[in-house]
Amino acid sequence: MSTPSWFSRQLVPWYRAGHRPLPWRETKDPYRIWLSEVILQQTRVDQGLAYYQRFLQRWPSVVDLAGASEEQVLKQWQGLGYYSRARNLLAAARQVVHGHGGRFPTTHAELVELKGVGDYTASAIASICFGKPDAVVDGNVYRVLARFAGIGTPIDSTEGRRQFKALATELLDPAHPGDHNQAVMELGATVCVPRNPLCDRCPLQSKCVAFSTGTTSELPVKAGRTKTRNRYFNYLHISTPNGLYMQQRGPGDIWQGLFELPLIESERPLKRHAMLTTLNKTFGPGWKIIAGSERPAHVLSHQVIHATFWRAIPSKTFTIPAPWRLLPLESVRDLALPKLMEKWMDEQS
């Protein structure tokens, strides 16, 4: 057995002595580790913890989750965003049950075959649950390694991904890969943070290149950022004695499968007169607008949604479009809604 690197000899004892007491660190159950990793991919720990506990309470095992409907999972996921993760979660659970007899595969190659499981998640499960010497590389790890080794290669480049994976593998303690991987991630999450890192608390400080050269604020390097685009959503809040009209979003766009009020998307913000003209042109004359409520910008990863909710009354000859559904208010509360829509509905109660 090879001797652990200096990096690992400093980091693993530090981790074992004082890591945050999170429930997924008290188990090697691959279902629970996988669930925590999927939830935490784009979520803060303090927010993700409640979702993790609710998921386990409702679906204690992968078999239970595989038997859920997509609508149930999306509703449980509501508020976390990135809803493709929820759909992938359900699809992967069904793969484990129907393709692996309800047992998670143990190798990296098999794990990445599960829907939504990439290199990082596969490495985390393989190392933590099955003791495989499989190094993880995520945002926290990139930051720790870039600063420790003084690497200026962009982390979002092909060469950068190769270089950092190779270094992570070289530094990994093969005897304790799970603790090692969790130690690096913990350091990045609590000490080697993006801004104002707590270098005086870091067990790696004495050999950290970025600390010794005063370049912690410059590392890691990113080659470029994806441009965001603005979108203008005009929602129709049409109250009737029997409830509200709603529609379900289709594939190929944000919030797939979630429910929302009927939507007209425009190329620019619409004032009241322009919105009324649009309604009459789209659905026929005779519409009335009672009020419009412009909401704060809703920022997604690569899009900014500018939403206005219009209380409107259709003409008496209006024909309801096929995608619209008239639902009782109590039923609307049970639907999986985007966060933007959920906030609006909460304000109407």
C-alpha positions as CSV (number, residue, x, y, z in Angstrom):
1,M,0.0,0.0,0.0
2,S,1.4,3.4,-1.0
3,T,2.1,6.0,1.6
4,P,-0.5,8.8,1.7
5,S,0.6,12.1,0.3
6,W,1.5,15.0,2.6
7,F,-1.7,16.6,1.4
8,S,-3.8,13.8,2.6
9,R,-1.9,13.3,5.8
10,Q,-2.7,16.8,6.8
11,L,-6.2,16.9,5.5
12,V,-7.8,13.6,6.6
13,P,-7.1,14.0,10.4
14,W,-8.3,17.6,10.2
15,Y,-11.5,16.4,8.6
16,R,-12.1,13.6,11.1
17,A,-11.5,15.9,14.0
18,G,-13.9,18.6,13.1
19,H,-16.1,18.2,10.1
20,R,-19.7,19.4,10.1
21,P,-22.1,16.7,11.5
22,L,-24.2,16.1,8.4
23,P,-26.6,13.1,8.2
24,W,-25.1,11.7,4.9
25,R,-21.7,11.5,6.6
26,E,-23.0,9.0,9.1
27,T,-23.8,6.4,6.5
28,K,-22.3,4.5,3.6
29,D,-25.7,3.7,2.1
30,P,-25.3,4.6,-1.6
31,Y,-28.9,5.7,-1.9
32,R,-28.5,8.3,0.8
33,I,-25.1,9.4,-0.5
34,W,-26.4,9.7,-4.0
35,L,-29.5,11.6,-2.9
36,S,-27.4,14.1,-0.9
37,E,-25.1,14.6,-3.9
38,V,-27.9,15.3,-6.3
39,I,-29.6,17.7,-4.0
40,L,-26.4,19.6,-3.1
41,Q,-25.2,20.0,-6.7
42,Q,-26.6,23.5,-7.0
43,T,-27.9,24.0,-3.4
44,R,-26.5,25.3,-0.2
45,V,-26.2,22.7,2.6
46,D,-28.6,24.6,4.9
47,Q,-31.3,24.6,2.3
48,G,-30.6,21.1,1.0
49,L,-30.7,19.4,4.4
50,A,-34.5,20.0,4.7
51,Y,-35.1,18.6,1.3
52,Y,-32.9,15.6,2.0
53,Q,-34.8,14.7,5.1
54,R,-38.2,15.1,3.5
55,F,-37.2,12.9,0.5
56,L,-36.0,10.2,2.9
57,Q,-39.1,10.5,5.0
58,R,-41.3,10.0,2.0
59,W,-39.1,7.6,0.0
60,P,-36.8,5.7,2.5
61,S,-35.2,3.5,-0.2
62,V,-34.4,3.6,-3.9
63,V,-37.2,1.1,-4.4
64,D,-39.7,3.5,-2.8
65,L,-38.4,6.4,-5.0
66,A,-38.6,4.3,-8.2
67,G,-42.3,3.8,-7.5
68,A,-43.0,7.5,-7.3
69,S,-44.6,9.5,-10.2
70,E,-42.7,12.3,-11.9
71,E,-45.3,14.8,-10.6
72,Q,-44.8,13.7,-7.0
73,V,-41.0,14.0,-7.3
74,L,-41.3,17.5,-8.9
75,K,-43.6,18.6,-6.2
76,Q,-41.2,17.4,-3.5
77,W,-38.4,19.1,-5.3
78,Q,-40.2,22.4,-5.7
79,G,-38.1,25.4,-4.7
80,L,-34.7,23.8,-5.5
81,G,-34.6,24.7,-9.1
82,Y,-32.7,22.9,-11.9
83,Y,-35.7,20.5,-12.2
84,S,-33.9,18.3,-14.7
85,R,-32.1,17.0,-11.6
86,A,-35.4,15.8,-10.1
87,R,-36.4,14.0,-13.3
88,N,-32.9,12.4,-13.6
89,L,-33.2,11.4,-9.9
90,L,-36.4,9.4,-10.7
91,A,-35.0,7.9,-13.9
92,A,-31.8,6.8,-12.2
93,A,-33.8,5.2,-9.3
94,R,-35.8,3.2,-11.8
95,Q,-32.5,2.1,-13.5
96,V,-31.2,0.9,-10.2
97,V,-34.4,-1.0,-9.5
98,H,-35.1,-2.4,-12.9
99,G,-31.5,-2.8,-14.2
100,H,-29.6,-3.7,-11.0
101,G,-32.1,-5.4,-8.8
102,G,-32.4,-2.5,-6.5
103,R,-28.7,-2.4,-5.6
104,F,-26.5,0.5,-6.7
105,P,-23.6,-0.5,-9.0
106,T,-20.2,-0.3,-7.3
107,T,-17.9,0.8,-10.1
108,H,-17.4,4.2,-11.7
109,A,-18.1,2.8,-15.2
110,E,-21.5,1.5,-14.1
111,L,-22.4,4.4,-12.0
112,V,-22.0,6.9,-14.8
113,E,-24.5,4.9,-16.8
114,L,-27.2,6.1,-14.4
115,K,-29.2,9.0,-15.6
116,G,-27.8,12.3,-14.3
117,V,-24.7,10.7,-12.7
118,G,-21.5,12.3,-13.9
119,D,-17.9,11.8,-13.1
120,Y,-18.0,13.7,-9.8
121,T,-21.1,11.9,-8.4
122,A,-19.9,8.5,-9.5
123,S,-16.5,9.1,-7.8
124,A,-18.2,10.2,-4.6
125,I,-20.4,7.1,-4.4
126,A,-17.6,4.7,-5.4
127,S,-15.2,6.1,-2.9
128,I,-17.5,6.8,0.1
129,C,-19.7,3.8,-0.2
130,F,-17.5,1.2,-1.7
131,G,-13.9,2.3,-0.8
132,K,-12.8,2.7,-4.4
133,P,-9.7,4.9,-5.0
134,D,-11.7,7.3,-7.2
135,A,-10.9,11.0,-6.8
136,V,-13.7,13.6,-6.9
137,V,-13.4,16.9,-8.6
138,D,-16.1,19.5,-8.1
139,G,-16.1,23.3,-7.6
140,N,-14.7,23.1,-4.1
141,V,-12.0,20.6,-5.2
142,Y,-11.0,22.8,-8.2
143,R,-10.5,25.8,-5.9
144,V,-8.5,23.9,-3.2
145,L,-6.2,22.3,-5.8
146,A,-5.7,25.4,-7.9
147,R,-4.6,27.4,-4.8
148,F,-2.6,24.6,-3.2
149,A,-0.6,23.8,-6.3
150,G,-0.7,27.3,-7.9
151,I,-2.4,26.1,-11.1
152,G,-3.5,28.8,-13.5
153,T,-5.0,26.5,-16.1
154,P,-8.7,27.4,-16.6
155,I,-10.9,24.9,-14.8
156,D,-13.5,25.1,-17.5
157,S,-11.1,24.0,-20.2
158,T,-10.5,20.5,-21.5
159,E,-6.8,20.7,-20.4
160,G,-7.9,22.0,-17.0
161,R,-10.3,19.2,-16.3
162,R,-7.7,16.7,-17.3
163,Q,-5.0,18.3,-15.2
164,F,-7.1,18.7,-12.1
165,K,-8.4,15.2,-12.2
166,A,-4.9,13.8,-12.6
167,L,-3.7,15.9,-9.6
168,A,-6.7,14.8,-7.5
169,T,-5.9,11.2,-8.3
170,E,-2.2,11.6,-7.5
171,L,-3.0,13.2,-4.0
172,L,-5.7,10.7,-3.1
173,D,-5.2,8.4,-0.1
174,P,-6.1,5.0,-1.7
175,A,-6.6,3.4,1.8
176,H,-9.2,6.0,2.8
177,P,-10.6,7.5,-0.4
178,G,-14.0,8.4,1.1
179,D,-12.6,10.4,3.9
180,H,-10.0,12.0,1.7
181,N,-12.5,13.1,-0.9
182,Q,-14.9,14.4,1.8
183,A,-12.0,16.3,3.5
184,V,-11.1,18.2,0.3
185,M,-14.7,19.1,-0.3
186,E,-15.1,20.2,3.3
187,L,-12.0,22.3,3.1
188,G,-13.3,24.1,0.0
189,A,-16.8,24.6,1.5
190,T,-15.7,25.9,4.9
191,V,-12.2,27.3,4.8
192,C,-10.9,27.7,1.2
193,V,-14.0,29.6,0.2
194,P,-14.2,31.7,-3.0
195,R,-13.9,35.1,-1.3
196,N,-11.8,35.9,1.8
197,P,-10.6,32.3,2.5
198,L,-9.8,31.5,6.1
199,C,-6.1,30.7,5.5
200,D,-5.2,30.9,9.1
201,R,-7.4,27.8,9.7
202,C,-6.1,25.8,6.8
203,P,-4.1,22.6,7.5
204,L,-2.4,23.0,4.1
205,Q,-1.3,26.6,4.6
206,S,2.5,25.8,5.0
207,K,2.7,24.4,1.4
208,C,0.0,26.4,-0.3
209,V,1.4,28.2,-3.3
210,A,-1.4,30.7,-3.5
211,F,-1.0,31.6,0.1
212,S,2.7,32.1,-0.1
213,T,2.5,34.2,-3.3
214,G,-0.6,36.2,-2.3
215,T,-2.7,34.9,-5.2
216,T,-5.7,33.3,-3.5
217,S,-8.0,35.9,-5.0
218,E,-6.8,35.1,-8.5
219,L,-7.3,31.3,-8.4
220,P,-8.9,29.3,-9.7
221,V,-9.1,30.7,-13.3
222,K,-12.1,30.4,-15.5
223,A,-11.7,30.9,-19.3
224,G,-15.1,32.4,-19.9
225,R,-18.6,32.6,-18.6
226,T,-21.9,31.7,-20.3
227,K,-23.8,34.8,-21.3
228,T,-27.2,35.2,-19.8
229,R,-30.3,36.2,-21.8
230,N,-33.3,38.2,-20.7
231,R,-36.8,36.7,-21.2
232,Y,-40.1,38.5,-20.7
233,F,-43.0,36.4,-19.3
234,N,-46.6,37.7,-19.2
235,Y,-48.8,35.5,-17.0
236,L,-52.6,35.6,-17.2
237,H,-54.3,35.3,-13.9
238,I,-57.9,34.6,-14.9
239,S,-60.1,34.0,-11.8
240,T,-63.4,32.1,-12.3
241,P,-65.9,30.8,-9.8
242,N,-64.4,27.3,-10.5
243,G,-60.8,28.2,-10.0
244,L,-57.8,29.2,-12.1
245,Y,-56.6,28.4,-15.6
246,M,-53.2,26.6,-15.5
247,Q,-51.0,24.9,-18.0
248,Q,-48.1,22.5,-17.9
249,R,-44.7,23.4,-19.4
250,G,-43.5,21.1,-22.1
251,P,-40.1,19.7,-22.9
252,G,-37.1,21.6,-24.3
253,D,-37.2,24.7,-22.0
254,I,-36.9,25.6,-18.3
255,W,-39.3,24.2,-15.7
256,Q,-40.2,21.2,-17.9
257,G,-43.2,19.4,-16.5
258,L,-44.1,22.1,-13.9
259,F,-47.3,24.1,-13.9
260,E,-47.9,27.8,-14.4
261,L,-50.6,30.3,-15.3
262,P,-51.2,30.7,-19.0
263,L,-48.2,32.4,-20.5
264,I,-47.4,34.9,-23.3
265,E,-43.7,35.4,-23.8
266,S,-42.8,38.7,-25.4
267,E,-39.5,40.1,-26.9
268,R,-39.6,43.1,-24.5
269,P,-41.5,44.3,-21.5
270,L,-45.2,45.1,-22.2
271,K,-47.1,48.0,-20.8
272,R,-50.8,47.7,-20.2
273,H,-52.0,48.9,-23.6
274,A,-49.5,46.7,-25.4
275,M,-50.5,43.7,-23.4
276,L,-54.2,44.3,-24.1
277,T,-53.4,44.6,-27.8
278,T,-51.5,41.4,-27.7
279,L,-54.4,39.6,-25.9
280,N,-56.9,40.8,-28.5
281,K,-54.6,39.8,-31.4
282,T,-53.8,36.4,-29.9
283,F,-57.2,35.3,-28.6
284,G,-59.7,37.6,-30.3
285,P,-61.2,41.0,-29.2
286,G,-63.0,41.8,-26.1
287,W,-60.4,41.3,-23.4
288,K,-60.2,43.5,-20.3
289,I,-57.1,44.0,-18.0
290,I,-57.9,44.6,-14.4
291,A,-54.3,45.1,-13.1
292,G,-50.7,44.2,-13.9
293,S,-48.0,43.3,-11.3
294,E,-44.4,43.4,-12.4
295,R,-42.2,41.1,-10.3
296,P,-38.5,41.4,-9.4
297,A,-36.1,39.8,-11.9
298,H,-35.9,36.0,-11.4
299,V,-32.3,35.0,-12.0
300,L,-31.6,31.5,-13.3
301,S,-28.2,30.1,-14.3
302,H,-28.1,31.4,-17.8
303,Q,-31.4,33.4,-18.0
304,V,-33.1,36.3,-16.3
305,I,-36.9,36.0,-16.2
306,H,-38.8,39.3,-16.1
307,A,-42.3,38.4,-15.2
308,T,-45.5,40.4,-15.1
309,F,-48.8,38.9,-13.7
310,W,-51.8,40.3,-15.5
311,R,-55.3,40.0,-13.9
312,A,-57.5,39.7,-17.0
313,I,-61.0,38.9,-18.1
314,P,-61.5,37.2,-21.5
315,S,-64.2,38.1,-24.0
316,K,-67.5,36.2,-23.8
317,T,-66.7,34.4,-27.1
318,F,-63.2,33.3,-26.0
319,T,-62.3,29.7,-26.8
320,I,-60.1,28.1,-24.2
321,P,-56.8,26.8,-25.7
322,A,-56.3,23.1,-25.5
323,P,-53.2,23.2,-23.1
324,W,-55.2,25.3,-20.5
325,R,-56.8,23.5,-17.6
326,L,-59.4,25.0,-15.3
327,L,-58.4,23.8,-11.8
328,P,-59.9,24.4,-8.3
329,L,-57.7,26.6,-6.2
330,E,-57.1,23.8,-3.7
331,S,-55.8,21.6,-6.6
332,V,-53.4,24.3,-7.7
333,R,-51.7,24.2,-4.3
334,D,-50.8,20.6,-4.8
335,L,-49.1,21.1,-8.2
336,A,-45.4,21.3,-8.8
337,L,-44.8,25.0,-9.5
338,P,-41.7,27.0,-10.4
339,K,-40.5,29.2,-7.5
340,L,-41.6,32.3,-9.2
341,M,-45.2,30.9,-9.6
342,E,-45.2,29.5,-6.1
343,K,-44.4,33.0,-4.6
344,W,-47.2,34.6,-6.7
345,M,-49.8,32.0,-5.5
346,D,-48.7,32.4,-1.9
347,E,-49.4,36.1,-2.2
348,Q,-52.9,35.6,-3.5
349,S,-54.0,33.5,-0.5
